[in-house]
Amino acid sequence: MAALVVQKYGGSSVADATKIKHVARRVARERDAGSDLVVVVSAMGDTTDHLLDLAASITDEPDAREMDLLLATGEHISGTLVAMALQAIGVPAISLTGAQAGIRTDTTHGKARIANVDPSRVREEIARGKVVIVAGFQGSTGDEHRTGEVTTLGRGGSDTTAVALAARLQADRCEIYTDVEGIYTTDPRVVPDARLLPVIGYEEMLEMAQQGAQVMQTRAVELGWVNGVVIAVRSTFSDHPGTLIKEVSAMELRDKVRGVALDRKVAKVTLVGVPDRPGIARGIFDPLAAAGISVDMIVQNVGHAGTTDLSFTVPAVELPRTRKIIEPIVKAEGFRDLVTADDVAKISIVGAGIQNAPGYAARMFGALADAGVNIGMISTSDIRITCIIPSADLDRAARALHAAFRLEAPEAVEGGVGRV
């Protein structure tokens, strides 16, 4: 019985006709080796950004439904072109939209979540001997009885499409192809001696993705973790084995930081002179949640004279909407001031070993101090320590932390278990 492989190719992998032909040859080679294939594709290059800019040139407040219909066309284009490229070299192929591939979602336009996957059409086409090309990033609110509405899954949603299909089809492999060779200890464009990780656990990868690492989408990692889908992150343009994202046993947890995650797209909001009484935090964060604005770090100072200061972070792109929601609350509740900053960044150290050994916070803060980097906010989890710092200092901070935790050093193996 042939192995079933789900592959996903990002926008940089299908950015032009030459790269699409390269992807087709790679897919054909895998098929010649005896595999059945489902190939998920993103929109070509910067197509999604161009469509967003086009919509913005028409209206400042585009309708969410129409925006999803617009953005979904990017993946339709790349999907059909990849199918044509395969057909041109003699490989039977068919392209499907997300809805045709059975991706069923909730009704949240722009950030829909997958509710179910009906793989019957995909399986039918595989049985006919075809490579199935699926438009990523999208789905439909309908089912087999009605068309429903087109929805999109948010940035990086093609990763989620691929992992969801791999889980539902019980694929033998799920491979995410991009323009880098795998998951690095940090952004190699910032730290040239960043090291490729051969294996990383789901939990560590999830924290890295949540804190700014852009190679994998957070929801895709969560979906892989819940369904036990081993994910290989590889380069479209080389045969390097890349990085495996999988469950790591307790014996394999390394007593070391595995990576430094960077996020430049952060904004900080500070509410000054907030009345220190029950219910005030709810009155602030309920409206933000209702508007679909994700709040990350939250720090509240010790109250004095009946008031306190409250700071939190949001995605930088959401700062204008956040201000619009918070300003009436500030006036109604009598806060002393609302201060916002979009010149900040987030830097995190991540590693499952953090929870088992002391000293990581001290070393992190010491390395930042030695590099002359001021810390604005701090938050932690069992396997992560995150700081908000000036965005101008981010590159210097990344290099300092990478060196402080010796992340450039290769991992050794003792007794068959990875140790560092």
C-alpha positions, 0 to 999 in steps of 0.5 A: 500500500502506498504511503500517503504524504501531505505536503505544504508549500508556502508563498515563497515556494510558489512565488513565480512560474519557475518556482512552481515548476520546481515544486511540481518536479519535487512532487513528481519525484515523491510520487515516482517513489511510490507515494500518494500525495495531497499538496497544500499551497499558499498564495504566490509570494506577496499576493495576500498583501497585495490583495489587502492593499487593494481592498484598503484602496477601496475602503477603510472598512472592508466587509469581512465576508467580501474580504474572505472571498477576495483573499481566498482567490490567492490560493486558488491561483497558486493551486491551479498553476501547480496542478497545471505544472504537474499535468504538463510533466505528465502527472495527473493532478487536480486542484480543489478549493478549501471547501471542495477539499472538505475543510469546514469551519466556524463562521468567524470571517478572517480568523475561522477555526476548523470545525471538521474535515470531510476528506471524501472528495480528496480520497476519491481523487487519490483513488483515481491516481491523481495528486490532489492540490488543495488551496490552503488558508481557507474553508467553508461554513457549509456541508455536503448539503449546502454551499455555505460561506467562504472563510479564511483561517488567518495568517499562516492558515495553510499550515493549519490546513495541511496538518488538519488534512494529515490528521483526518487522512491519517497520513504517513507524513506531513511536510511543511516546505518553506524557504529555510531548512527548518527550525533554528535556535533563533532568526538566522538573519539576526544571529548568523550562528543560529543553529538548525534544530533536528528535533523540537517538542510540540510544547517548545515549538508552540511557545516559539511560535506564540512568541514570534517565530514565524516558521510555523503557525501556532494553531497548526502546532496545536493541531499536530500536538492534539492529533499526534501528527509528526511535522517535518519542516523542510526547505523547498530548495534543498534535500536537507531533512530539516526539523521534526516537530514531535512529542518528546519524552520526559527522558529527552527533555534537555536542561537547556534553553532551546531557542530565542523567539523574536517578535517585532510586531508588538504594541504596549498599552498602559492605563495610568491611575486605574481605580483599584476595585473589583470588576475593573479589569473585566470592564477593560478586557471584555470589550477587547475580547468581543472585538477579537483582539488578542491580549498577550502580556498583562502586568498590574502594579501594586495599588497605591491610594486606591489606584493602580497602573495596568499594562498589556500588549497587543499585536501592533496592527491592532493598536488603533482598534485597541485605542478606539475601544479603550479611550471611552472606558478611560473617560467613563471610569476616570483613569488618569491617562492612556499611554501607548507605544509601538516602538517595543518588541518581544524577546523570549527564551524557550526550553522545556528544561527551564521548569526543572532548573534554577538560574535561567531568569538571572542569566537572561536578565544579566545578559540583557543588562550587559548588552545595555538593554532595558526591560519594560515588562516580564512574563513567564510560563513553565518553559518560557521567559519573555521580556518587552524591550525597545524595538531598536535593541532587539537584534542586540538582545537576540545576539546577547541571549543566543551567546549567553545560553550557548545556543550555537553549540551542537547538541551531543548524544549520551547513551542514545538520549540527547544531552546539552 
